[in-house]
Amino acid sequence: MNDRQITEQLLTFLADSPSPFHAVETMSRRFREEGYTELHEEDIWDLKKGEAYYVTRNHSALIAFCIPETEEYRFHITASHSDSPCFKIKEDPEMKVENAYIRLNVEKYGGMLMHPWFDRPLSVAGRVILQQNGTLREKTVKADRDLLMIPSLAIHMNREANEGMKLNPQKDMLPLYACGTEEGSFLRTVAEEAGAAPEEILGHDLFLYNRMPGCIWGANREFVSAGRLDDLQCAFASMEGFLQAERKKCIAVHCVLDNEEVGSSTRQGAASTFLKDTLMRINFGLGRTYEDYLRTIAGSMMISADNAQALHPNYTEKADPVHHPVLNGGIVIKYNANQKYCTDGVTGAFFRVLCRKAEVPCQTYVNRSDIAGGSTLGNISGTQAAIRTVDIGLPQLAMHSPYETAGVKDTGYLIRALREFFA
Ligand code: ZN
């Protein structure tokens, strides 16, 4: 498959995954098609060698794994995240304006760039909790039409708008939903999309998403832009590398966690026990002891894959003077002396060997020494399951905008490197 075809598959994956619940649903569907057995955390697991499984938590985090036929017990793990910064719809969202409009009350989820959310068609996606026939059940919901817009203020009413505008999420960022004053109409729209009655909706986790479809562009079609590249580009590449790997001489684990953008400290985030619980259950399910588990962990390896900052053409001074990855330049190995990225000399060298074997290029990222930079999930996850970890990512621009930009070659590079890692 060429870069263009891989990138088109990535764009389909992104379009199918407007919320973490949808991303997990999309991956679950793929694993079922590939013959994976779904496990539930509340059941007894009957694991067999040579079989493949997946389990989800909160329907927003997923772990898939393959147990080899051989006596190979090392875990080879990739970790990425399912969530992206966006706006969450508040519980009772309708707000009337002068008996003329209804807008929606929203709050920030994660640290996003707010400016690019103005003046573009938006809609809602997430899950609703329905009470039907006396029981509560969850259902993913996506309004698949242009439903909302956050209109900016005209330049005539704020002549300083281009001098750097301060944005207040409670004042400036509320999306316009309808004309009129009819109460309850938003929940009715959501209920209709969910195929339920409005009174059956007892709870919801709904987020705004950007309606603009992803595109491949540039003089030689070398760029790809879409919402949620951070971090669904890595989640997609990890899944593909995991599925395409041929001989699995390790217990291969594909792990996608939620809530990275808000610090990971949730039941389904990297700070939770989800990964550790799953690894332990695999260990005990294979009839092994706790000491065996600790020995296995000591010999295991994790690749934490979360997108990286590429050199920005208009702001080259923001990058480290020496280490500045570029789009289409290959997989980025991330280093940070303060261990926000847990790559060290050893795990960095391991990853370079992997790239060499897979014949894909890699590059290096470190922050400028006077810029704090971001963080990720590798070091957080390491506090639960202490596995040697390398932090990597794919280079991108406009991180945390609702429309981010990356290179068309890099997804394929990561798929090839991970295929090697899991083989
Ligand atoms: Zn990320």
Residues whose N, C-alpha, C, O or C-beta is under 5 A from the ligand:
A	BS01	ZN	D230 D231 D306 N307
